[in-house]
Amino acid sequence: SMMYALPKAADSTILTRIGVESCGYALVTLHRPSNVDDKAQLQMLFEVLNNIAQNIDVVFPVHPRTRKNMVSWTMGDISERIHLIDPMGYIDFLRLMKNSVFVLTDSRGIQEETTALGIPCITARTTTERPVTVDIGTNVLVPPEHDALIAQSARVLRGEKQPWRVPELWDGHAAERIAAVITSQYS
């Protein structure tokens, strides 16, 4: 699906609409209850984002659960370099992901997509359902803790990228292979 959508994403105007077309930025998605349903944890994550924003713009499409908690709890001062935007459609999000310097997330699917795109990914979790993205991909699993997240963000911003490769068969042709197997079974 992502490979199919990439050409459409190239036509997205999202970068211009939010004002980041001429600068590097980090893309952030945070929605897991363990990260956003605890006031102290969410406040700490915003401290991390403010720290990152000292060096690079941050684009943060805010999940409804996260936004609700942000409104309920005081997050402190939020840097002007953090672009808090509403969630968007997949094509616009794919454009944001493809053009980002790195992604900070707690999402499963984004770990796969960044690996396929070659975008450094920091996953703010202690486990992943996608270990191949850590073993050979662009994903680094980082405990959702202040110092660990800041340290890994700084490494990525210094250009310290880990060697990576796209996992075997992640070429956008899975549907064709599946159809061939089904066809061979029923022909």
C-alpha positions in Angstrom: 0.0 0.0 0.0 2.8 2.4 0.9 4.7 1.8 -2.4 1.4 2.3 -4.3 0.8 5.6 -2.5 4.3 7.1 -2.8 3.8 8.7 -6.2 0.6 10.3 -4.9 2.4 11.6 -1.8 4.9 13.4 -4.0 2.1 15.7 -5.1 1.0 16.5 -1.6 1.2 20.2 -0.6 1.3 19.4 3.2 4.9 20.7 3.6 3.9 24.1 2.2 0.6 24.2 4.1 2.4 23.8 7.5 5.4 25.8 6.6 8.2 23.3 6.7 9.0 22.9 2.9 12.3 24.7 3.2 13.6 23.2 6.5 14.4 19.9 8.0 12.0 18.6 10.6 11.4 15.7 12.9 8.0 14.0 12.6 6.3 12.8 15.9 3.4 10.5 16.5 2.5 9.6 20.1 -0.8 7.9 21.0 -0.2 4.8 23.1 -1.9 5.0 26.5 1.5 4.2 28.3 2.9 7.4 26.8 -0.1 9.8 26.7 -2.6 8.7 29.4 -0.2 9.5 32.3 0.2 13.2 33.0 3.9 13.0 34.2 4.8 10.9 31.2 3.1 13.2 28.7 4.7 16.2 30.3 8.1 14.5 30.1 7.6 13.8 26.4 6.9 17.4 25.7 10.1 18.3 27.5 11.8 16.0 25.1 10.1 17.6 22.1 11.1 21.1 23.4 14.6 19.9 23.6 14.6 18.5 20.1 13.0 21.7 18.8 16.1 23.6 19.9 17.8 22.0 17.0 15.1 21.2 14.4 11.5 21.9 13.7 9.1 19.3 15.0 5.9 18.3 13.2 3.4 16.6 15.5 0.0 15.5 14.1 -1.8 15.1 17.4 -3.9 12.0 18.0 -7.3 12.8 19.6 -6.5 11.0 22.8 -3.2 12.8 23.1 -4.9 16.2 22.3 -7.6 15.5 25.0 -4.9 14.9 27.6 -2.9 17.9 26.5 -6.0 20.1 27.0 -6.8 18.5 30.4 -3.2 18.8 31.7 -0.7 21.7 31.5 2.1 20.8 29.2 4.2 23.9 30.1 5.6 26.1 27.4 5.6 24.5 24.0 8.3 25.7 21.6 7.1 27.7 18.6 9.2 25.3 16.5 6.7 22.5 17.4 3.9 22.4 14.8 0.9 20.8 16.6 -1.4 19.9 13.7 -4.6 17.8 13.3 -4.4 14.2 12.1 -4.4 14.0 8.3 -5.0 11.5 5.5 -2.4 8.9 4.6 -1.0 10.6 1.5 -0.2 13.8 3.4 1.3 11.8 6.3 3.4 9.7 3.9 4.8 12.9 2.4 5.7 14.2 5.9 7.3 10.9 6.8 9.3 10.6 3.5 10.7 14.1 3.9 11.5 14.1 7.6 15.0 14.0 9.1 13.7 11.4 11.5 10.5 10.1 13.1 9.8 9.7 16.8 6.9 7.4 17.3 5.2 4.8 19.4 3.3 3.4 16.4 3.8 -0.2 15.1 3.2 0.5 11.4 5.4 3.6 11.2 8.3 1.4 12.3 7.9 -0.6 9.1 7.3 2.3 6.8 10.3 4.3 7.9 12.5 1.2 7.4 11.1 0.8 3.9 11.7 4.5 3.2 15.2 4.6 4.9 14.1 7.2 7.4 15.7 7.0 10.9 13.0 6.0 13.4 13.1 6.3 17.2 10.4 4.2 18.8 9.5 5.4 22.3 8.7 1.9 23.7 10.4 -1.0 25.4 9.1 -3.6 23.0 8.1 -3.9 19.4 6.0 -6.2 17.3 8.3 -5.4 14.4 11.8 -6.7 15.5 13.1 -6.9 12.0 12.9 -3.1 11.9 15.4 -3.0 14.8 17.5 -5.9 13.6 18.2 -4.7 10.0 16.0 -1.6 9.6 16.2 2.1 10.5 14.3 1.6 13.8 15.9 2.1 17.3 13.9 1.0 20.2 14.4 3.5 23.1 12.7 3.4 26.5 10.3 6.3 26.7 12.5 8.1 29.2 13.7 11.7 29.1 17.5 11.2 28.8 17.3 8.1 26.5 15.1 9.9 24.0 17.2 13.1 24.0 20.4 11.1 23.6 19.1 9.1 20.7 17.6 12.2 19.0 21.0 13.9 19.3 22.7 10.9 17.7 20.4 11.0 14.7 20.7 14.8 14.4 24.5 14.4 14.4 24.1 12.0 11.5 24.9 8.8 13.4 22.7 6.5 11.4 22.9 2.8 11.9 23.5 0.6 8.8 20.2 -0.6 7.5 18.6 -2.5 4.6 15.1 -3.1 3.5 14.0 -6.6 4.6 13.7 -9.2 2.0 10.4 -9.2 0.1 9.5 -5.6 1.2 9.5 -4.6 -2.4 5.8 -3.6 -2.8 5.0 -6.8 -4.7 3.5 -8.9 -1.9 0.0 -8.8 -3.5 1.3 -10.2 -6.7 3.1 -13.0 -5.0 0.0 -13.8 -2.9 -2.2 -13.8 -6.0 0.3 -16.1 -7.8 0.1 -18.6 -4.9 -3.7 -18.5 -4.8 -3.9 -18.9 -8.6 -1.5 -21.8 -8.6 -3.5 -23.6 -5.9 -6.8 -23.2 -7.7 -5.8 -23.5 -11.4 
